[in-house]
Amino acid sequence: GGFDPGCLVGVAPEAEFLLAKTENYDSELPIEEDWWIAGVEWADSLQADVINSSLGYNTWDDGTGYDYQDLDGMTARTTVAAEIASRMGMVLVVSAGNEGDKPWTYITTPADADAAIAVGAVDARNRILPFSSRGPTSDGRIKPDLVAPGGAVLMADVRNGTYVRNRGTSFAAPLVSGVCALLLQIERLDPAAMRQRLLSTATDLGPAGPDTLYGW
C-alpha cells in the first residue's frame, strides 16, 4: 500500500485498506483464533475483496494445539472460517509460516485451508528460504500454493519513520495480495478463479511441476 516514489512503491498503492489487529503479541492463546474470525467477519461486513493474513497457529502457550494430522483443511477454527470467507466471495491470502527450519517444519493454520492461497518465501535469486514452511497438508494437498520474495523485503518502520528490511512469509503474502487487488481491478474473479489464475500463470521454480517447497 505504500507510495513514496524513490523509496517504496507498493504493489497496489491505490487500493483501499482495512486494518485489523487480532493478535496478542505477549501470548499465544486459543482465543486468538476467535479474534481472527471476528476480524474476518468485520472485513466481510465492510465488503472486503481480499484478505491478507500474516499469522498462523499450531501450538499454544500451555503446550496444547494442533498436530500435523489436523492440517486437513477442515479442523482448525481459522481454517474452517477461511473456507467460509472464500464462499462469501473474499480472496484469502495467508502466510505459509516460518517453521521450515524448526522441528514443526510444516505450514500452520489457516494455510491448510483449500481455499486459502498459502504463500511461502524465496530470496532475491528465487531460492526457497530455509524458514519458509513446507507442505503437504496431512491429506496430501500441495501447500504452499505460491512463493514470493520474503527475504530482506523493504518496508516502512512506523516506530521511527524510516524504511527497514525484514524477512518472513508474513512479508511475502502481502505481495501476492497486492497482485490479487490488481487482477480484481481488471476482472471480477471469484476466489476460486483467482487462485486458479495465479497457479496457472506462476513461474515454476524448484522441481518441475507443483511441489511442497515452492508450490506452483
Contacts in CASP RR format, 6 or more apart in sequence:
PFRMAT RR
TARGET T0000
AUTHOR 0000-0000-0000
METHOD contacts of the structure
MODEL  1
GGFDPGCLVGVAPEAEFLLAKTENYDSELPIEEDWWIAGVEWADSLQADV
INSSLGYNTWDDGTGYDYQDLDGMTARTTVAAEIASRMGMVLVVSAGNEG
DKPWTYITTPADADAAIAVGAVDARNRILPFSSRGPTSDGRIKPDLVAPG
GAVLMADVRNGTYVRNRGTSFAAPLVSGVCALLLQIERLDPAAMRQRLLS
TATDLGPAGPDTLYGW
1 10 0 8 1.000
1 11 0 8 1.000
1 12 0 8 1.000
1 13 0 8 1.000
1 15 0 8 1.000
1 17 0 8 1.000
2 8 0 8 1.000
2 9 0 8 1.000
2 10 0 8 1.000
2 13 0 8 1.000
2 156 0 8 1.000
3 9 0 8 1.000
3 10 0 8 1.000
3 13 0 8 1.000
3 14 0 8 1.000
7 163 0 8 1.000
8 154 0 8 1.000
8 155 0 8 1.000
8 156 0 8 1.000
8 163 0 8 1.000
10 178 0 8 1.000
11 174 0 8 1.000
11 175 0 8 1.000
11 177 0 8 1.000
11 178 0 8 1.000
11 179 0 8 1.000
11 181 0 8 1.000
11 182 0 8 1.000
12 177 0 8 1.000
12 178 0 8 1.000
12 179 0 8 1.000
12 181 0 8 1.000
12 182 0 8 1.000
15 178 0 8 1.000
15 181 0 8 1.000
18 42 0 8 1.000
18 43 0 8 1.000
18 46 0 8 1.000
18 48 0 8 1.000
20 39 0 8 1.000
20 42 0 8 1.000
20 43 0 8 1.000
22 32 0 8 1.000
22 35 0 8 1.000
22 36 0 8 1.000
22 38 0 8 1.000
22 39 0 8 1.000
22 55 0 8 1.000
23 32 0 8 1.000
23 35 0 8 1.000
23 55 0 8 1.000
24 32 0 8 1.000
27 61 0 8 1.000
28 57 0 8 1.000
28 59 0 8 1.000
28 60 0 8 1.000
28 61 0 8 1.000
29 60 0 8 1.000
29 61 0 8 1.000
30 60 0 8 1.000
30 64 0 8 1.000
30 65 0 8 1.000
32 57 0 8 1.000
33 57 0 8 1.000
33 76 0 8 1.000
33 77 0 8 1.000
33 78 0 8 1.000
34 77 0 8 1.000
36 53 0 8 1.000
36 55 0 8 1.000
36 78 0 8 1.000
36 81 0 8 1.000
36 110 0 8 1.000
37 77 0 8 1.000
37 78 0 8 1.000
37 81 0 8 1.000
40 51 0 8 1.000
40 81 0 8 1.000
40 82 0 8 1.000
40 85 0 8 1.000
40 90 0 8 1.000
43 51 0 8 1.000
43 90 0 8 1.000
44 85 0 8 1.000
44 88 0 8 1.000
44 90 0 8 1.000
48 90 0 8 1.000
49 90 0 8 1.000
49 91 0 8 1.000
49 180 0 8 1.000
49 181 0 8 1.000
49 184 0 8 1.000
50 90 0 8 1.000
50 91 0 8 1.000
50 93 0 8 1.000
50 177 0 8 1.000
50 178 0 8 1.000
50 180 0 8 1.000
50 181 0 8 1.000
50 184 0 8 1.000
51 85 0 8 1.000
51 90 0 8 1.000
51 91 0 8 1.000
51 92 0 8 1.000
51 93 0 8 1.000
51 177 0 8 1.000
52 93 0 8 1.000
52 94 0 8 1.000
52 173 0 8 1.000
52 174 0 8 1.000
52 177 0 8 1.000
52 178 0 8 1.000
53 92 0 8 1.000
53 93 0 8 1.000
53 94 0 8 1.000
53 95 0 8 1.000
53 110 0 8 1.000
53 173 0 8 1.000
54 94 0 8 1.000
54 95 0 8 1.000
54 169 0 8 1.000
54 170 0 8 1.000
54 171 0 8 1.000
54 173 0 8 1.000
54 174 0 8 1.000
55 95 0 8 1.000
55 170 0 8 1.000
56 78 0 8 1.000
56 94 0 8 1.000
56 95 0 8 1.000
56 97 0 8 1.000
56 108 0 8 1.000
56 109 0 8 1.000
56 110 0 8 1.000
56 111 0 8 1.000
57 65 0 8 1.000
57 66 0 8 1.000
57 76 0 8 1.000
57 78 0 8 1.000
57 108 0 8 1.000
57 109 0 8 1.000
57 110 0 8 1.000
58 65 0 8 1.000
58 66 0 8 1.000
58 99 0 8 1.000
58 104 0 8 1.000
58 108 0 8 1.000
58 109 0 8 1.000
59 65 0 8 1.000
59 66 0 8 1.000
59 104 0 8 1.000
66 75 0 8 1.000
66 76 0 8 1.000
66 109 0 8 1.000
68 106 0 8 1.000
68 138 0 8 1.000
69 138 0 8 1.000
70 76 0 8 1.000
70 109 0 8 1.000
70 138 0 8 1.000
71 106 0 8 1.000
71 107 0 8 1.000
71 109 0 8 1.000
71 112 0 8 1.000
71 137 0 8 1.000
71 138 0 8 1.000
72 112 0 8 1.000
72 137 0 8 1.000
72 138 0 8 1.000
72 139 0 8 1.000
73 79 0 8 1.000
73 80 0 8 1.000
73 83 0 8 1.000
73 112 0 8 1.000
73 113 0 8 1.000
73 114 0 8 1.000
73 137 0 8 1.000
73 139 0 8 1.000
74 80 0 8 1.000
74 83 0 8 1.000
75 109 0 8 1.000
76 109 0 8 1.000
76 110 0 8 1.000
76 112 0 8 1.000
78 109 0 8 1.000
78 110 0 8 1.000
79 109 0 8 1.000
79 110 0 8 1.000
79 112 0 8 1.000
79 113 0 8 1.000
79 116 0 8 1.000
80 113 0 8 1.000
81 110 0 8 1.000
82 92 0 8 1.000
82 94 0 8 1.000
82 110 0 8 1.000
82 113 0 8 1.000
82 115 0 8 1.000
82 116 0 8 1.000
83 113 0 8 1.000
83 114 0 8 1.000
83 115 0 8 1.000
85 92 0 8 1.000
85 115 0 8 1.000
86 92 0 8 1.000
86 113 0 8 1.000
86 115 0 8 1.000
86 116 0 8 1.000
86 191 0 8 1.000
86 192 0 8 1.000
87 115 0 8 1.000
89 190 0 8 1.000
89 191 0 8 1.000
90 191 0 8 1.000
91 117 0 8 1.000
91 177 0 8 1.000
91 180 0 8 1.000
91 184 0 8 1.000
91 191 0 8 1.000
91 194 0 8 1.000
91 195 0 8 1.000
92 110 0 8 1.000
92 113 0 8 1.000
92 115 0 8 1.000
92 116 0 8 1.000
92 117 0 8 1.000
92 191 0 8 1.000
93 116 0 8 1.000
93 117 0 8 1.000
93 119 0 8 1.000
93 173 0 8 1.000
93 174 0 8 1.000
93 176 0 8 1.000
93 177 0 8 1.000
93 180 0 8 1.000
94 110 0 8 1.000
94 111 0 8 1.000
94 113 0 8 1.000
94 116 0 8 1.000
94 117 0 8 1.000
94 118 0 8 1.000
94 119 0 8 1.000
94 173 0 8 1.000
95 111 0 8 1.000
95 118 0 8 1.000
95 119 0 8 1.000
95 120 0 8 1.000
95 168 0 8 1.000
95 169 0 8 1.000
95 170 0 8 1.000
95 172 0 8 1.000
95 173 0 8 1.000
96 107 0 8 1.000
96 108 0 8 1.000
96 111 0 8 1.000
96 118 0 8 1.000
96 119 0 8 1.000
96 120 0 8 1.000
96 121 0 8 1.000
96 132 0 8 1.000
96 133 0 8 1.000
96 143 0 8 1.000
96 144 0 8 1.000
96 169 0 8 1.000
96 173 0 8 1.000
97 107 0 8 1.000
97 108 0 8 1.000
97 111 0 8 1.000
97 120 0 8 1.000
97 131 0 8 1.000
97 132 0 8 1.000
97 133 0 8 1.000
97 168 0 8 1.000
97 169 0 8 1.000
97 170 0 8 1.000
98 121 0 8 1.000
98 131 0 8 1.000
98 132 0 8 1.000
98 133 0 8 1.000
98 168 0 8 1.000
98 169 0 8 1.000
98 170 0 8 1.000
99 105 0 8 1.000
99 106 0 8 1.000
99 107 0 8 1.000
99 108 0 8 1.000
99 131 0 8 1.000
99 133 0 8 1.000
99 134 0 8 1.000
100 106 0 8 1.000
100 130 0 8 1.000
100 131 0 8 1.000
100 132 0 8 1.000
100 133 0 8 1.000
100 134 0 8 1.000
101 130 0 8 1.000
101 131 0 8 1.000
102 131 0 8 1.000
104 133 0 8 1.000
105 133 0 8 1.000
105 134 0 8 1.000
106 133 0 8 1.000
106 134 0 8 1.000
106 135 0 8 1.000
107 118 0 8 1.000
107 133 0 8 1.000
107 134 0 8 1.000
107 135 0 8 1.000
107 137 0 8 1.000
107 143 0 8 1.000
107 144 0 8 1.000
108 133 0 8 1.000
110 116 0 8 1.000
111 118 0 8 1.000
111 133 0 8 1.000
111 143 0 8 1.000
111 144 0 8 1.000
112 118 0 8 1.000
112 137 0 8 1.000
112 138 0 8 1.000
112 141 0 8 1.000
112 143 0 8 1.000
114 141 0 8 1.000
115 191 0 8 1.000
115 192 0 8 1.000
115 195 0 8 1.000
116 145 0 8 1.000
117 145 0 8 1.000
117 146 0 8 1.000
117 176 0 8 1.000
117 180 0 8 1.000
117 194 0 8 1.000
117 195 0 8 1.000
117 198 0 8 1.000
118 143 0 8 1.000
118 144 0 8 1.000
118 145 0 8 1.000
118 146 0 8 1.000
119 144 0 8 1.000
119 145 0 8 1.000
119 146 0 8 1.000
119 147 0 8 1.000
119 148 0 8 1.000
119 169 0 8 1.000
119 172 0 8 1.000
119 173 0 8 1.000
119 175 0 8 1.000
119 176 0 8 1.000
120 128 0 8 1.000
120 132 0 8 1.000
120 133 0 8 1.000
120 144 0 8 1.000
120 146 0 8 1.000
120 147 0 8 1.000
120 148 0 8 1.000
120 150 0 8 1.000
120 169 0 8 1.000
120 172 0 8 1.000
120 173 0 8 1.000
121 128 0 8 1.000
121 129 0 8 1.000
121 131 0 8 1.000
121 132 0 8 1.000
121 147 0 8 1.000
121 148 0 8 1.000
121 149 0 8 1.000
121 150 0 8 1.000
121 151 0 8 1.000
121 167 0 8 1.000
121 168 0 8 1.000
121 169 0 8 1.000
121 171 0 8 1.000
121 172 0 8 1.000
122 128 0 8 1.000
122 129 0 8 1.000
122 132 0 8 1.000
122 147 0 8 1.000
122 148 0 8 1.000
122 149 0 8 1.000
122 150 0 8 1.000
122 151 0 8 1.000
122 172 0 8 1.000
122 205 0 8 1.000
122 214 0 8 1.000
123 129 0 8 1.000
123 149 0 8 1.000
123 150 0 8 1.000
123 151 0 8 1.000
123 152 0 8 1.000
124 149 0 8 1.000
124 151 0 8 1.000
124 152 0 8 1.000
126 203 0 8 1.000
126 205 0 8 1.000
128 147 0 8 1.000
128 205 0 8 1.000
128 206 0 8 1.000
128 213 0 8 1.000
128 214 0 8 1.000
129 150 0 8 1.000
129 151 0 8 1.000
129 167 0 8 1.000
129 168 0 8 1.000
131 167 0 8 1.000
131 168 0 8 1.000
131 169 0 8 1.000
132 144 0 8 1.000
132 147 0 8 1.000
132 150 0 8 1.000
132 168 0 8 1.000
132 169 0 8 1.000
132 213 0 8 1.000
133 144 0 8 1.000
133 169 0 8 1.000
134 212 0 8 1.000
134 213 0 8 1.000
135 142 0 8 1.000
135 143 0 8 1.000
135 144 0 8 1.000
135 212 0 8 1.000
136 142 0 8 1.000
136 143 0 8 1.000
136 212 0 8 1.000
137 143 0 8 1.000
142 210 0 8 1.000
142 211 0 8 1.000
142 212 0 8 1.000
142 215 0 8 1.000
142 216 0 8 1.000
143 212 0 8 1.000
143 215 0 8 1.000
144 212 0 8 1.000
144 214 0 8 1.000
144 215 0 8 1.000
145 195 0 8 1.000
145 198 0 8 1.000
145 199 0 8 1.000
145 215 0 8 1.000
145 216 0 8 1.000
146 176 0 8 1.000
146 198 0 8 1.000
146 199 0 8 1.000
146 202 0 8 1.000
146 215 0 8 1.000
146 216 0 8 1.000
147 172 0 8 1.000
147 205 0 8 1.000
147 214 0 8 1.000
147 215 0 8 1.000
148 172 0 8 1.000
148 173 0 8 1.000
148 175 0 8 1.000
148 176 0 8 1.000
149 171 0 8 1.000
149 172 0 8 1.000
149 175 0 8 1.000
150 167 0 8 1.000
150 168 0 8 1.000
150 169 0 8 1.000
150 171 0 8 1.000
150 172 0 8 1.000
151 165 0 8 1.000
151 166 0 8 1.000
151 167 0 8 1.000
151 168 0 8 1.000
151 171 0 8 1.000
152 165 0 8 1.000
152 166 0 8 1.000
152 167 0 8 1.000
153 165 0 8 1.000
153 166 0 8 1.000
153 167 0 8 1.000
153 168 0 8 1.000
153 171 0 8 1.000
153 172 0 8 1.000
153 175 0 8 1.000
154 163 0 8 1.000
154 164 0 8 1.000
154 165 0 8 1.000
155 163 0 8 1.000
155 164 0 8 1.000
155 165 0 8 1.000
155 166 0 8 1.000
155 171 0 8 1.000
156 162 0 8 1.000
156 163 0 8 1.000
156 164 0 8 1.000
157 163 0 8 1.000
157 164 0 8 1.000
176 198 0 8 1.000
179 198 0 8 1.000
180 194 0 8 1.000
180 198 0 8 1.000
183 189 0 8 1.000
183 194 0 8 1.000
183 197 0 8 1.000
184 194 0 8 1.000
189 197 0 8 1.000
198 216 0 8 1.000
199 210 0 8 1.000
199 216 0 8 1.000
200 216 0 8 1.000
202 215 0 8 1.000
202 216 0 8 1.000
204 214 0 8 1.000
204 216 0 8 1.000
205 214 0 8 1.000
206 213 0 8 1.000
206 214 0 8 1.000
207 213 0 8 1.000
207 214 0 8 1.000
209 216 0 8 1.000
210 216 0 8 1.000
END
